[in-house]
Amino acid sequence: MDPQFVAASQLFERFKAAFIRNDFNSCTDFLSQLKVLSFSLSLPLSRYIPCVFIQFLDF
């Protein structure tokens, strides 16, 4: 499994545990880290989008 997905999964588990404990400061930190990780995980997918549009436009 991709190490970034593992890290995101672990961060989410830590976020859930902090939420259950009502530790909202930690929740905020974990959520910020998850946002950064999710953005970095989605970047490789966005590289292929222009190619798809070019394929559809190229008759």
C-alpha positions as CSV (number, residue, x, y, z in Angstrom):
1,M,0.0,0.0,0.0
2,D,1.1,3.5,-0.7
3,P,2.9,5.1,2.3
4,Q,1.0,8.3,1.9
5,F,-2.3,6.4,2.1
6,V,-1.1,4.7,5.3
7,A,-0.1,8.0,6.8
8,A,-3.4,9.5,5.9
9,S,-5.2,6.5,7.4
10,Q,-3.2,6.7,10.6
11,L,-3.8,10.5,10.9
12,F,-7.6,9.9,10.4
13,E,-7.6,7.4,13.2
14,R,-5.7,9.8,15.5
15,F,-8.3,12.5,14.5
16,K,-11.2,10.3,15.4
17,A,-9.6,9.4,18.8
18,A,-9.0,13.1,19.6
19,F,-12.6,13.9,18.6
20,I,-13.9,11.2,21.0
21,R,-11.8,12.7,23.8
22,N,-13.2,16.2,22.9
23,D,-9.6,17.3,22.3
24,F,-10.5,19.9,19.7
25,N,-7.0,21.5,19.6
26,S,-5.6,18.2,18.4
27,C,-8.5,17.7,16.1
28,T,-7.7,21.0,14.4
29,D,-4.1,20.0,14.0
30,F,-4.9,16.5,12.6
31,L,-7.5,18.0,10.2
32,S,-5.0,20.5,8.9
33,Q,-2.5,17.7,8.3
34,L,-5.1,15.6,6.6
35,K,-6.0,18.5,4.3
36,V,-2.4,18.9,3.2
37,L,-2.0,15.1,2.7
38,S,-5.2,14.8,0.7
39,F,-4.0,17.7,-1.5
40,S,-0.7,16.1,-2.1
41,L,-2.3,12.7,-2.8
42,S,-4.6,14.3,-5.4
43,L,-1.9,16.1,-7.3
44,P,-0.7,13.2,-9.4
45,L,-4.3,12.6,-10.7
46,S,-4.6,16.2,-11.8
47,R,-1.6,15.9,-14.0
48,Y,-3.5,13.6,-16.3
49,I,-6.6,15.7,-16.7
50,P,-5.2,17.9,-19.5
51,C,-4.2,14.8,-21.5
52,V,-7.8,13.6,-21.4
53,F,-9.1,16.9,-22.6
54,I,-6.6,16.9,-25.4
55,Q,-7.7,13.4,-26.4
56,F,-11.3,14.4,-26.6
57,L,-10.4,17.6,-28.6
58,D,-8.1,15.8,-31.0
59,F,-10.5,14.5,-33.6
